[in-house]
Amino acid sequence: MYIGARTLLLAAIAVVIVGVLLLASRHSRFNPSAKPLAPDFSLSDLDDRHLALADYRGKVVLLNFWATWCEPCRKEIPRFMEFQTQYSPRGLQVVGISLDDDIAPVQKFRQQFKVNYPLGLGNAKLAESYGGVLGLPITFLIDRQGHIMARHIGAVDLGLLEKEIQKSLQP
């Protein structure tokens, strides 16, 4: 079967367009003028205590979807712990939502790494409410009024995220 030069050129253009779109969405920012409201959720944390986004209204929330088996997730968490320690006095709250299938590895991870912020076990419904989680990690920065300020798909640029946190914490 003979494939013409025009067909190959169109295929190459399509591949380039898809690649550009994927790269552009990797660290996408929500339109700041739109500021969509973050979907509320209510679940139990690892100690079977109530964990709801609404409980943190008035704080800037770094909401991270992750899993114990996700290597980029594991690399980000120590820095998220530093953010929690450094910026919580100014109003930051880090919340981790694990998408592991079972709570046991999440509990083991929390103990091993001494995670200093709330962790909950999420589900498909919660992930879908945030636009679907097709890969991990995904991190959202939510302002004091509950609006999504930024979304980072994949391993986050921690320097950029810290700048976004600092800006969100300004009075």
C-alpha positions in Angstrom: 0.0 0.0 0.0 1.4 3.4 -1.0 1.0 6.4 1.3 1.3 9.7 -0.4 3.5 12.6 0.7 0.4 14.7 1.4 -1.0 12.1 3.8 2.3 11.8 5.6 2.5 15.6 5.9 -1.1 15.9 7.3 -0.3 13.1 9.8 2.9 14.9 10.9 1.0 18.1 11.4 -1.7 16.4 13.4 1.0 14.8 15.7 2.6 18.2 16.2 -0.7 19.9 17.0 -1.6 17.2 19.6 1.9 17.5 21.1 1.6 21.2 21.4 -1.9 20.9 23.0 -0.6 18.3 25.5 2.4 20.5 26.5 0.2 23.6 26.8 -2.2 21.8 29.1 0.5 20.2 31.3 0.7 23.2 33.6 -2.6 24.9 32.8 -3.9 27.8 34.6 -7.6 28.5 35.0 -8.8 31.7 33.5 -8.3 34.1 36.5 -11.3 36.1 35.6 -13.5 33.0 35.6 -12.3 31.6 38.9 -14.5 28.4 39.0 -15.7 27.3 42.4 -13.9 24.2 43.6 -16.3 21.3 44.0 -16.9 20.6 47.7 -16.3 17.1 49.1 -16.8 15.4 52.3 -15.0 12.2 53.2 -13.1 10.7 56.1 -9.4 11.2 56.7 -7.1 8.4 57.6 -8.0 8.7 61.2 -11.7 8.4 60.3 -12.3 12.1 61.1 -14.4 14.4 58.9 -12.5 16.0 56.0 -14.3 18.5 53.8 -13.1 21.3 51.6 -15.8 23.6 53.1 -14.0 23.3 56.5 -11.1 25.3 55.0 -13.0 28.2 53.7 -11.0 31.3 54.5 -7.7 29.5 53.9 -5.8 29.0 50.7 -5.9 25.3 50.0 -3.3 23.2 48.1 -5.4 20.2 47.0 -3.2 17.3 45.7 -4.6 14.2 44.1 -1.9 11.5 44.4 -1.2 7.8 45.0 1.5 5.9 46.9 2.6 4.0 43.8 3.1 7.3 41.8 6.8 8.3 41.8 6.3 12.0 40.9 3.7 12.2 43.7 6.1 10.8 46.2 8.8 13.3 45.2 6.4 16.3 45.7 5.0 15.4 49.1 8.1 16.4 51.2 7.9 19.9 49.6 4.2 20.0 50.3 5.0 19.2 53.9 7.4 22.1 53.9 4.7 24.4 52.5 2.3 23.3 55.2 4.9 24.1 57.9 6.1 27.4 56.4 2.8 28.9 55.2 0.1 27.5 57.5 0.5 30.4 59.9 -0.4 32.7 57.0 -3.4 30.7 56.0 -2.3 27.8 53.8 -3.8 24.3 54.2 -2.4 21.4 52.2 -4.9 18.5 51.7 -3.9 15.2 50.0 -6.5 13.0 48.3 -5.0 9.5 47.6 -6.5 7.6 44.7 -5.0 4.3 45.9 -7.5 1.4 45.9 -7.0 0.6 49.6 -6.3 2.7 52.7 -3.5 0.5 54.1 -0.7 1.7 51.8 -1.7 5.3 52.4 -1.6 4.8 56.2 1.8 3.1 55.9 3.1 6.0 53.7 1.8 8.7 56.1 3.6 6.9 59.0 6.8 6.4 57.1 7.1 10.0 55.9 5.3 11.7 58.8 3.0 13.6 56.5 1.9 16.7 58.4 -1.3 17.5 56.6 -4.7 15.8 56.2 -4.9 12.8 53.9 -8.1 11.2 52.6 -8.9 8.3 50.3 -10.7 9.6 47.3 -12.9 7.9 44.7 -13.9 8.1 41.1 -16.8 10.4 41.8 -14.6 12.9 43.6 -11.9 12.8 40.8 -14.6 13.3 38.2 -16.0 16.4 40.0 -12.5 17.9 39.5 -12.6 17.3 35.8 -11.4 13.7 35.9 -8.0 12.5 36.9 -6.5 10.7 34.0 -3.0 10.7 35.4 -1.3 11.6 38.7 -0.4 13.9 40.3 -2.8 16.7 39.8 -2.6 19.7 42.1 -5.1 22.5 42.6 -4.6 25.9 44.3 -7.8 27.1 45.8 -8.3 30.7 47.1 -9.8 31.8 50.4 -13.3 32.0 48.9 -13.1 28.5 47.4 -12.3 29.4 43.8 -9.7 27.4 41.8 -6.8 29.7 41.0 -4.4 27.2 39.4 -4.3 23.6 38.2 -1.1 21.7 37.6 -1.3 18.4 35.8 1.6 16.1 36.3 4.7 16.8 38.4 4.3 20.4 39.5 7.1 23.1 39.1 7.5 23.5 42.8 9.1 27.0 42.4 6.1 28.2 40.4 3.7 26.7 42.8 5.4 28.4 45.7 5.1 31.7 43.9 1.4 31.1 43.4 1.0 30.2 47.1 2.7 33.4 48.1 0.6 35.5 45.8 -2.6 33.8 47.0 -1.7 34.4 50.6 -1.2 38.2 50.2 -3.9 40.3 51.9 
